[in-house]
Structure formats: structure tokens, C-alpha cells
Amino acid sequence: MQQAQILTFGIEGPLAQRLREVAEARRCWLRETSQLSACRNLLQSSPMSAFVLLLRHDLDRELALLDEAHACLPGMPIVAVGDTDHPVLAGLAWELGATFVLFPPTPIETISDVMDRILSSEAP
Amino acid sequence: MALVELLWHVHLGTRNTMNDQPSLDSFRWQSFFQHSAQPVFLLNRRRRLLFANRAWEACTGLTLAEVRGRVCRRRSSVEDREEAVLGACAPPADALAGRACQVRRRLPGPSGWWEIQYQPLLSESGLLGILGVVRVLSAPGAAPPPLPDKLMALRDRSAARYRLDEPPEGSANARLFEQASLAAQTHSPIAIVGEPGVGKEWLARVIHGRGDGRQRFFARLDADRLPGPIVGDMILGHPNRAMNMGTIYLHDPAALSLEWQGRIAEFASLRNQPEAPRLIVGFRNDPGADVQAKRLLEDLYYAVSSLTISIPPLRERLAELPYLVDVFLDRARMLTGRTTKSISSEAMNVMRGYVWPNNLRELQDVILDACRRAKGERIELAELPFHLKNGPLPVERRLPLDRLLEQVERRLIALTLKLTDGNQTRTAELLEVWRPRLLRRMKALGLESSDSSS
């Protein structure tokens, strides 16, 4: 059986640490990227169980990546993370196909529960 | 409250009776209200408009000079905008009786809904006037705060993928097209039923894109992929208002706990919530069977199933394959930037012979993949995946008559019971059967008996 893979883009700090813990607990392979091209290549080349991306540095490109990932791989759960309370951006991330949008004031601890649930669910 | 007290003293003509307040003689209360960003208006005890600030004027499109002295009274039908605005400002009986109260009123045009707080101003001899402070609620169909141009363009490009062009007449898609158009005109909850991959989310997005709330956002909530409190909070809580959600598509509600299902059922049955997002619910299995198995709360199913759209699996609509392939080729071109325009007849024949267990999702993946691999402008047989080219011949599709008839009977009885509010005598009359027979069939079909006639 193929090992489940989680792909992250731009995630660092405490959130990255949490995801590492989740991946370890669930024996998943965590692939952390910070370059758009590398992330896109991985998305195209191997099936991912979840994709977690940060919306912060270059919103146009990050949201375009979210949109593209959802359009090309509609069954793949996508978690969009932001670090500022921005309801409009959060609304747009939901619309572009995010399975879950983690923006303040939702605490980052929520990610563990959400990832657990995502990784234990079947494809819809 | 201090503001109201201040105004009360102003109206009574008293001098500075409040400690730490500037002299009221020099205080220009109208200018004080003019600086308020919230619309504020003042009525006398006979409900005549004495004052309205600039925020009120901006919100209503009327000037104070035009409407000063006019009576604010509710009317059953109003053609004129001025009358409609004044009607919306009319104080309720509680306010006229001197009690503070709050109401929600609908305004004509883009102002949408108002939440008005009425504060009666009382003197020793009774009601002096009523102060109304307005909070503008987000209007149904109102656009979210503007996004930068690039993000707006991205949103438009994404939305363009979820359109339903008028399909060939008589096809299943033509029926979906009609149902989606009808559903888009209402704000009622909608149930979409279909096997995994048939395009329930896609149809929900199509309905959102054709409806009044399309300027607001769309969110898909997977009940099986998200913790119940997160799903519940998104539907019932404040996040959807803050994010200006127009439509929430809830997928597979049977995965939620019965407690959350109950709360969502309550929300879905309250129809008079124009600022709340529209709820579209996708059922991957037969919802009737889920209700029977106690996985799905009957209340939730009935609350959302007044308008139900069933999407047939792809294997039952293979005649539409050329149309669907064209739709997905368009989408694949948009996503890949390739120029693939068509598919060879050999490749199409192979696709026609396949059973498509994963429905449209599988078809989209196949087209996208073939598009990436295509060397020219046409997808050839060689570019199709191995399992398609070498798969088994299409299985002979069976039509188990008894099972189909049972499904029809169950649905018919359930609908009639719903129509008669569970009255079995009336249901038996409408179905033109004896009541004992109805009861026997209900028992056999596993329909719960809760007769309201006895």
C-alpha cells in the first residue's frame, strides 16, 4: 500500500511543527515546499492525501495555486492558512475550493483535528 | 444610552443637568448626529420624521428636506420608494408604548436589510419622540468588499468553470439545466442526490453562479472531512456572515453527529433569513436508506429536500458523452494551456464502452490526462489510460423491477405523508388505497408511523 503524503507550501514555524507531529503520528510522508514550481511539480507527479498552503507572501500566485490544485485534483483536500484576520480573503479561499480555511481568530491548534479527520476520511 | 439621555435633555430644553457634560445651550445636537456613521432618525410622537442624518440620507437616497414632516407608517403594498423607506422607519407598537425595542426591516434597492433600534424619548407627560438607530445588515446578493483586480480576475476565471451551457434537448443535462435554473431563483435549501463523482458540487456551484447571491462567496463543507463543530459553526455561526457567504454546500451530512444534524435542520427550516447563506446539501447515498439506518436525521432530510435534484450516474447517460467530453476539453484547455480540441472516433468508442464507476470525476481526470499527453490537437486512442483501453466489456445493465418499484412507492408515500403532515387517513385517501394497506406498506418499506390523525 502506498504511503499517504501531505504536501505543504510556505508553511513554517509552529504550524509546520504541528503538521510534522500529525504526519509522524499517522505515518504519513510530509513534503514541505516553499517554491511554487517545486510544489506544482509534486502536485502533478504524485497523489497527495492533503495539501496545506500558506496565503501570505504573494496572494495572487498562492490563490492561483489553490484554484489550480482544486480544478486539477478536485478530490484532494486543501487547507488554506492565513496569519491575519481577513474574512474576504478567507471567503475567496473557500470559494476557490479549499476544504478548510484556517484564518485568525480560529486557533492554529485546530489544524491537528482537521488533518486527523481529513486523513482518516475517504475521498468524497 | 448617554446619547439618548442627552437628546432627551435637549428636547426638554433643560440646561446642563448632567455632570461632566458641556453646556447644552452651546451643543448642536443635529451636528452631533451628522457625524455618526450609523444612520439615525428622529420621529415625533405622531410618527412624523423630524430629523435624519447624512448616513440615513446616503443609505436611502432621499434627502431630509424631501421627507421632513412625513408620517412613517407601515403599508401593505407600496409602489413608491419614499413611502417604502418611510414605512421601513415606522416605529413598532412597543416603541409607541414607550418601550425600547429592535426590529428588522427590508429596504427597497441596494440598502438591503436594516436592524433598527428604537429608543423612546419620554417626558413627564408621556412620549415625546422616538430615536431610531440603524444597523445596515449585509444585503442578500450584495457584493463582498472589493478584491484587488488580479484576485477579482482569478475569481471570475474560477467561476467560469462552473457554468452550464444549454445542453442538447431531451438529455439528462437538459433536465439538470432546467432544475438548476429553477433552483437558482429561490433561496430555499436544495438537496442534490447522486453517486460519488456525478458532479453534485459542480451543480451546487452552477446554482450559486446563477442565483442572486452569486456576488457573495461559495463554500463547500465536507462533513466527513471536517470536525462537526467546525461545520456547524460555519453554517450557524458568525463566520459565514463575516465572510459574506452566499451559498454553503454541505456534503454528506450523514457523517455529522445527530446533534449537529438537528441544529442544521432547525436552521434550514427557518426560511426568513435573507442575510444567511443558502444551504445546498449533497447526499452521496440514498438519503432514504440513511434515514432508515438512523445515520441521517429525518428532520434534516425533510428540511432540505423540498427541492431535490437527482443526478444520474454517467453510465446511464452515455448518449451525452460527446457533449460532456467537449465540456471537459474546454476546461482542460483552460487549465493546461494546450490546444487539444477534439477526440478521435476510436477513442470515443472506447470511452462509450467503459462503465465509468467514478462518474464525471473520472471522465475529467481522463480528459485532463489525455490532454497533457496529446501530441496534436486531437486526443488519440493511445493517449487514453490503459484500464480504459483494455478494460472489460460494458456489463449488462440490470433493471431490477421490484427494487425500482419499491423505491418509487416509498418516495410517493413519504411525499404524501409530508403533504398531509403525517395524517395517514388523508394520505390513504390521496393515494386511493385502504388505510390498513397503507399501514402494511409503510411497515414493509420501513417508513415510520407517526399519525397525526389519531
Interface residues (C-beta under 8 A of the other chain):
Chain A: L59 D60 L63 A64 D67 E68 A71 C72 P74 G75 P77 P87 V88 A90 G91 L92 W94 E95 L96 G97 T99 F100 T110 D113 V114 R117 I118 S121 E122 A123 P124
Chain B: P144 P145 L147 P148 K150 L151 L154 R155 R157 S158 R161 P196 E201 R216 F217 F218 A219 R220 D222 D224 R225 L226 P227 I230 P239 A242 M243 N244 M245 H251 D252 R284 R331 L335 R361 Q364 L368
